[in-house]
Amino acid sequence: MPDLTQFVTVSTVAAIAGLAVGVMLPALAMGRAIAAALEALARQPEAERSIMRTLFIGLAMIESLAIYCLVIVLIVLFRNPLLEYLVK
């Protein structure tokens, strides 16, 4: 059986880096979306319902990207398909 320590270490570091980027970028996008919505509300207060509805749908879509990233990282950490391929 080959020494898999290096592969597991590299997979763990890649998962941590992927999680960091996968959480940081949606967080920045959420901040920009909220800032744009507040600016739009300041310019047109009468369009509050439409702006808020669109904002919440957009925030849900952005948050789903972070959740997908988390799922992929958890798969890489706990059920790595490449690890099973190397063991055979």
N, C-alpha and C positions, 0 to 999 in steps of 0.2 A: 504494500500500500504506500503510495507516494506521500511525502511530507506536505501536508495541506496547510500548515501554519501560515505560510506567507500568503497563500490565496485567501484564507479567512481574514487575515489582517488587512489586506488590500481591499477586500469586499467591505469590511467594516468601515474603513476610512472613506471609501467611495460613498457608502450609504450615509455617513455623517455629513460629508460635503454636499451630497445631493439633498439631504434634508435641510441643511443650512440655506442653500440657494432656493430650494423649493418653498421655504417659508418666508425668506426675506423678500423675494420679488413680489409675491402676492400681497405682502404687507405694504410694500411701497405703492403698489397699484391701488390698494384700498385707500391709502392716504390721499393719493391724487384724485381718486373718484369722489371721496368725501369733500375735499377742498373744492373741486369743480362744482359739486352739487350745492355747496354753501354759497359759492359765488353766483351760481344761477338763481338761487333763492333770493339773494340780495338784489339781483337785477330785476327779477320778475316774481314778486311774492304771490301773485295771483295764480301762478302755475305750480303751487306747492305740491298738490296731490300727484300730478304727473311726474314731477321731478323726483319726489320721494319714492314713488312706485318704481320708476326706472332705476333709481339708486339702489334700492333693496334687491332688485333682480340682478343688477350688475354685481353687487357685493356677494350675493349667493353664488354666482358663477365664478367669481375670483376665489372665494373660499373653497369651492369644490376643487380647484386646481391644487391648492395646498393639501387637501385631503387625499387626492389621488397620489400626490408625491409621497405622503406619509404611508399609504398602502404599499406602494412599490418599495419603499425603503424597508418596511417591515417584512416584506417577502424576501428581499435580499438578505436581511439579517437572520431571519429565523427559518426560512424554507428556500434556500438558495438552489435553484435548478442547476446551475453550473457545477456546484459542489457534488451533486449526485452523478453528473456526467464524468467528473474527474475520478471519482472513486471506482467506477467500473473498469 
